[in-house]
Structure formats: C-alpha cells, structure tokens
C-alpha cells in the first residue's frame, strides 16, 4: 500500500503499521491512542474559543502519541487530521518538545516549505516558557 500521501483509505493502515506499543493487548488501546488527536483538537478548539490553555494535558497527549507512533509517523498523522487553524498551535508545542520535523515527507496539502512557514503562537510560547 502506498503511504506517500495520506488519505481516508490509508490513514488507519499507516497508523497501524507505525504503531509500536509493547503493552498494547488489543484494538481498543490502539484506537484510544489514535484518538489522542481528537482530544488535542478539542483542547486547541477550547484555547481558541476561550483562551483557556491546558498546556500540561496537551503535552501529555503529544508525548504519549509520539512515543507510540514515532516522530515521522506521528507528525504526518497529526498534521493530516488537524484543521489548518490549529497548525500554529501544534507547531509551537512540537518546537517546545523538540519534535518538530526538519525533513518529514510533505503531504499533498502541506508542503515542507509550508511547515517551516507556519508561525508560532506567542501566547503559548510565553506559557510554555513558564513551565
């Protein structure tokens, strides 16, 4: 199966292929880990709507997600599923965690140059610096 561009048909298969969790005993745990993107989207939506940032919860979800999917796959999965309005938020957290990729394969929707040009969120930067 070709994973050069993620789409609705190959997204879950790509995630399964890159999933590495030795403690996983069933499909439910894989699904729970994959749904962390959905939880991140909710937290980012709340931040944009109300200004409330649950930075430690976001960091926890990101670290867990990257631990089980690996850096390249996790980055591709997150940017494929995130709305474009969340890109600066995601990028800010990934830069803070030193997980922002330098050479991840570009998706059709997001070119590598576009990943670099995504701005960082100044409010999140100041919050993360205080941690």
Rosetta constraint file for C-alpha pairs under 8 A:
AtomPair CA 1 CA 10 HARMONIC 7.80 0.50
AtomPair CA 2 CA 10 HARMONIC 7.99 0.50
AtomPair CA 3 CA 10 HARMONIC 6.95 0.50
AtomPair CA 3 CA 14 HARMONIC 6.75 0.50
AtomPair CA 4 CA 105 HARMONIC 7.72 0.50
AtomPair CA 4 CA 107 HARMONIC 7.58 0.50
AtomPair CA 5 CA 107 HARMONIC 5.61 0.50
AtomPair CA 5 CA 108 HARMONIC 6.30 0.50
AtomPair CA 6 CA 10 HARMONIC 6.14 0.50
AtomPair CA 6 CA 11 HARMONIC 5.64 0.50
AtomPair CA 6 CA 14 HARMONIC 7.97 0.50
AtomPair CA 6 CA 80 HARMONIC 7.12 0.50
AtomPair CA 6 CA 107 HARMONIC 7.13 0.50
AtomPair CA 7 CA 11 HARMONIC 5.64 0.50
AtomPair CA 8 CA 12 HARMONIC 7.87 0.50
AtomPair CA 10 CA 14 HARMONIC 5.99 0.50
AtomPair CA 11 CA 15 HARMONIC 6.28 0.50
AtomPair CA 11 CA 77 HARMONIC 7.60 0.50
AtomPair CA 12 CA 16 HARMONIC 6.10 0.50
AtomPair CA 13 CA 17 HARMONIC 6.08 0.50
AtomPair CA 14 CA 18 HARMONIC 6.33 0.50
AtomPair CA 14 CA 73 HARMONIC 8.00 0.50
AtomPair CA 15 CA 19 HARMONIC 5.96 0.50
AtomPair CA 15 CA 34 HARMONIC 7.74 0.50
AtomPair CA 15 CA 69 HARMONIC 7.25 0.50
AtomPair CA 15 CA 73 HARMONIC 7.33 0.50
AtomPair CA 15 CA 77 HARMONIC 7.38 0.50
AtomPair CA 16 CA 30 HARMONIC 7.95 0.50
AtomPair CA 18 CA 69 HARMONIC 5.48 0.50
AtomPair CA 18 CA 70 HARMONIC 7.18 0.50
AtomPair CA 18 CA 73 HARMONIC 6.49 0.50
AtomPair CA 19 CA 30 HARMONIC 7.78 0.50
AtomPair CA 19 CA 68 HARMONIC 5.69 0.50
AtomPair CA 19 CA 69 HARMONIC 4.80 0.50
AtomPair CA 19 CA 70 HARMONIC 7.79 0.50
AtomPair CA 20 CA 68 HARMONIC 5.02 0.50
AtomPair CA 20 CA 69 HARMONIC 6.07 0.50
AtomPair CA 20 CA 70 HARMONIC 7.88 0.50
AtomPair CA 21 CA 68 HARMONIC 5.42 0.50
AtomPair CA 24 CA 29 HARMONIC 6.01 0.50
AtomPair CA 24 CA 30 HARMONIC 7.07 0.50
AtomPair CA 25 CA 29 HARMONIC 7.09 0.50
AtomPair CA 26 CA 30 HARMONIC 6.93 0.50
AtomPair CA 27 CA 31 HARMONIC 6.13 0.50
AtomPair CA 28 CA 32 HARMONIC 6.08 0.50
AtomPair CA 29 CA 33 HARMONIC 6.20 0.50
AtomPair CA 30 CA 34 HARMONIC 6.16 0.50
AtomPair CA 31 CA 35 HARMONIC 6.04 0.50
AtomPair CA 32 CA 36 HARMONIC 6.74 0.50
AtomPair CA 33 CA 64 HARMONIC 7.89 0.50
AtomPair CA 33 CA 65 HARMONIC 6.50 0.50
AtomPair CA 33 CA 68 HARMONIC 7.92 0.50
AtomPair CA 34 CA 65 HARMONIC 7.58 0.50
AtomPair CA 35 CA 39 HARMONIC 6.64 0.50
AtomPair CA 36 CA 40 HARMONIC 6.13 0.50
AtomPair CA 36 CA 61 HARMONIC 6.12 0.50
AtomPair CA 36 CA 62 HARMONIC 7.90 0.50
AtomPair CA 36 CA 65 HARMONIC 6.90 0.50
AtomPair CA 37 CA 41 HARMONIC 6.19 0.50
AtomPair CA 37 CA 78 HARMONIC 6.43 0.50
AtomPair CA 37 CA 81 HARMONIC 7.29 0.50
AtomPair CA 37 CA 82 HARMONIC 7.67 0.50
AtomPair CA 38 CA 42 HARMONIC 6.38 0.50
AtomPair CA 39 CA 43 HARMONIC 6.31 0.50
AtomPair CA 39 CA 61 HARMONIC 7.98 0.50
AtomPair CA 40 CA 44 HARMONIC 6.10 0.50
AtomPair CA 40 CA 58 HARMONIC 6.33 0.50
AtomPair CA 40 CA 61 HARMONIC 7.13 0.50
AtomPair CA 41 CA 45 HARMONIC 6.01 0.50
AtomPair CA 41 CA 82 HARMONIC 6.85 0.50
AtomPair CA 41 CA 86 HARMONIC 7.70 0.50
AtomPair CA 42 CA 46 HARMONIC 6.15 0.50
AtomPair CA 43 CA 47 HARMONIC 6.26 0.50
AtomPair CA 43 CA 53 HARMONIC 7.43 0.50
AtomPair CA 43 CA 54 HARMONIC 7.05 0.50
AtomPair CA 43 CA 58 HARMONIC 7.18 0.50
AtomPair CA 44 CA 48 HARMONIC 6.26 0.50
AtomPair CA 44 CA 53 HARMONIC 7.82 0.50
AtomPair CA 44 CA 86 HARMONIC 6.68 0.50
AtomPair CA 44 CA 89 HARMONIC 7.27 0.50
AtomPair CA 45 CA 49 HARMONIC 6.05 0.50
AtomPair CA 46 CA 50 HARMONIC 5.72 0.50
AtomPair CA 46 CA 51 HARMONIC 7.00 0.50
AtomPair CA 46 CA 52 HARMONIC 6.45 0.50
AtomPair CA 46 CA 53 HARMONIC 7.56 0.50
AtomPair CA 47 CA 51 HARMONIC 4.44 0.50
AtomPair CA 47 CA 52 HARMONIC 4.81 0.50
AtomPair CA 47 CA 53 HARMONIC 5.21 0.50
AtomPair CA 47 CA 54 HARMONIC 7.99 0.50
AtomPair CA 48 CA 52 HARMONIC 7.94 0.50
AtomPair CA 53 CA 124 HARMONIC 7.96 0.50
AtomPair CA 54 CA 58 HARMONIC 6.29 0.50
AtomPair CA 55 CA 59 HARMONIC 6.03 0.50
AtomPair CA 55 CA 127 HARMONIC 7.86 0.50
AtomPair CA 55 CA 128 HARMONIC 7.45 0.50
AtomPair CA 56 CA 60 HARMONIC 6.06 0.50
AtomPair CA 57 CA 61 HARMONIC 6.25 0.50
AtomPair CA 58 CA 62 HARMONIC 6.16 0.50
AtomPair CA 59 CA 63 HARMONIC 6.00 0.50
AtomPair CA 59 CA 93 HARMONIC 7.31 0.50
AtomPair CA 60 CA 64 HARMONIC 6.13 0.50
AtomPair CA 61 CA 65 HARMONIC 6.00 0.50
AtomPair CA 62 CA 66 HARMONIC 6.05 0.50
AtomPair CA 63 CA 67 HARMONIC 6.03 0.50
AtomPair CA 64 CA 68 HARMONIC 6.47 0.50
AtomPair CA 65 CA 69 HARMONIC 6.16 0.50
AtomPair CA 65 CA 70 HARMONIC 7.99 0.50
AtomPair CA 65 CA 74 HARMONIC 6.73 0.50
AtomPair CA 66 CA 70 HARMONIC 5.11 0.50
AtomPair CA 66 CA 71 HARMONIC 5.75 0.50
AtomPair CA 66 CA 74 HARMONIC 5.55 0.50
AtomPair CA 67 CA 71 HARMONIC 7.93 0.50
AtomPair CA 69 CA 73 HARMONIC 5.88 0.50
AtomPair CA 69 CA 74 HARMONIC 5.27 0.50
AtomPair CA 70 CA 74 HARMONIC 5.71 0.50
AtomPair CA 71 CA 75 HARMONIC 6.05 0.50
AtomPair CA 71 CA 99 HARMONIC 6.84 0.50
AtomPair CA 71 CA 101 HARMONIC 7.70 0.50
AtomPair CA 72 CA 76 HARMONIC 6.26 0.50
AtomPair CA 72 CA 101 HARMONIC 7.30 0.50
AtomPair CA 72 CA 104 HARMONIC 5.95 0.50
AtomPair CA 73 CA 77 HARMONIC 6.05 0.50
AtomPair CA 74 CA 78 HARMONIC 6.00 0.50
AtomPair CA 75 CA 79 HARMONIC 6.11 0.50
AtomPair CA 75 CA 100 HARMONIC 7.85 0.50
AtomPair CA 75 CA 101 HARMONIC 7.54 0.50
AtomPair CA 75 CA 104 HARMONIC 7.80 0.50
AtomPair CA 76 CA 80 HARMONIC 5.98 0.50
AtomPair CA 76 CA 104 HARMONIC 7.62 0.50
AtomPair CA 76 CA 105 HARMONIC 7.87 0.50
AtomPair CA 76 CA 107 HARMONIC 7.61 0.50
AtomPair CA 77 CA 81 HARMONIC 6.26 0.50
AtomPair CA 78 CA 82 HARMONIC 5.93 0.50
AtomPair CA 79 CA 83 HARMONIC 7.95 0.50
AtomPair CA 79 CA 87 HARMONIC 7.37 0.50
AtomPair CA 80 CA 107 HARMONIC 7.74 0.50
AtomPair CA 82 CA 86 HARMONIC 6.40 0.50
AtomPair CA 82 CA 87 HARMONIC 7.16 0.50
AtomPair CA 83 CA 87 HARMONIC 7.14 0.50
AtomPair CA 86 CA 90 HARMONIC 6.17 0.50
AtomPair CA 87 CA 91 HARMONIC 5.95 0.50
AtomPair CA 87 CA 118 HARMONIC 6.89 0.50
AtomPair CA 88 CA 92 HARMONIC 6.07 0.50
AtomPair CA 88 CA 118 HARMONIC 5.84 0.50
AtomPair CA 88 CA 119 HARMONIC 5.47 0.50
AtomPair CA 88 CA 120 HARMONIC 5.15 0.50
AtomPair CA 88 CA 121 HARMONIC 5.85 0.50
AtomPair CA 89 CA 93 HARMONIC 6.52 0.50
AtomPair CA 89 CA 120 HARMONIC 6.88 0.50
AtomPair CA 89 CA 121 HARMONIC 6.01 0.50
AtomPair CA 89 CA 124 HARMONIC 7.49 0.50
AtomPair CA 90 CA 94 HARMONIC 6.16 0.50
AtomPair CA 91 CA 95 HARMONIC 5.99 0.50
AtomPair CA 91 CA 100 HARMONIC 6.71 0.50
AtomPair CA 91 CA 118 HARMONIC 7.38 0.50
AtomPair CA 91 CA 119 HARMONIC 7.87 0.50
AtomPair CA 91 CA 120 HARMONIC 6.49 0.50
AtomPair CA 92 CA 96 HARMONIC 6.23 0.50
AtomPair CA 92 CA 120 HARMONIC 5.09 0.50
AtomPair CA 92 CA 121 HARMONIC 6.16 0.50
AtomPair CA 92 CA 124 HARMONIC 7.04 0.50
AtomPair CA 92 CA 125 HARMONIC 6.87 0.50
AtomPair CA 93 CA 97 HARMONIC 6.24 0.50
AtomPair CA 93 CA 124 HARMONIC 7.92 0.50
AtomPair CA 94 CA 98 HARMONIC 5.92 0.50
AtomPair CA 94 CA 99 HARMONIC 4.90 0.50
AtomPair CA 94 CA 100 HARMONIC 4.84 0.50
AtomPair CA 95 CA 99 HARMONIC 5.98 0.50
AtomPair CA 95 CA 100 HARMONIC 5.12 0.50
AtomPair CA 96 CA 128 HARMONIC 7.48 0.50
AtomPair CA 103 CA 112 HARMONIC 7.48 0.50
AtomPair CA 104 CA 112 HARMONIC 7.42 0.50
AtomPair CA 105 CA 112 HARMONIC 7.20 0.50
AtomPair CA 106 CA 110 HARMONIC 6.02 0.50
AtomPair CA 106 CA 111 HARMONIC 4.92 0.50
AtomPair CA 106 CA 112 HARMONIC 4.99 0.50
AtomPair CA 107 CA 111 HARMONIC 6.05 0.50
AtomPair CA 107 CA 112 HARMONIC 7.89 0.50
AtomPair CA 110 CA 114 HARMONIC 6.03 0.50
AtomPair CA 110 CA 115 HARMONIC 6.75 0.50
AtomPair CA 111 CA 115 HARMONIC 6.56 0.50
AtomPair CA 112 CA 116 HARMONIC 6.74 0.50
AtomPair CA 113 CA 117 HARMONIC 6.37 0.50
AtomPair CA 114 CA 118 HARMONIC 6.28 0.50
AtomPair CA 120 CA 125 HARMONIC 7.63 0.50
AtomPair CA 121 CA 125 HARMONIC 6.29 0.50
AtomPair CA 122 CA 126 HARMONIC 6.33 0.50
AtomPair CA 123 CA 127 HARMONIC 6.37 0.50
AtomPair CA 124 CA 128 HARMONIC 6.02 0.50
AtomPair CA 125 CA 129 HARMONIC 6.11 0.50
AtomPair CA 126 CA 130 HARMONIC 6.57 0.50
AtomPair CA 127 CA 131 HARMONIC 7.01 0.50
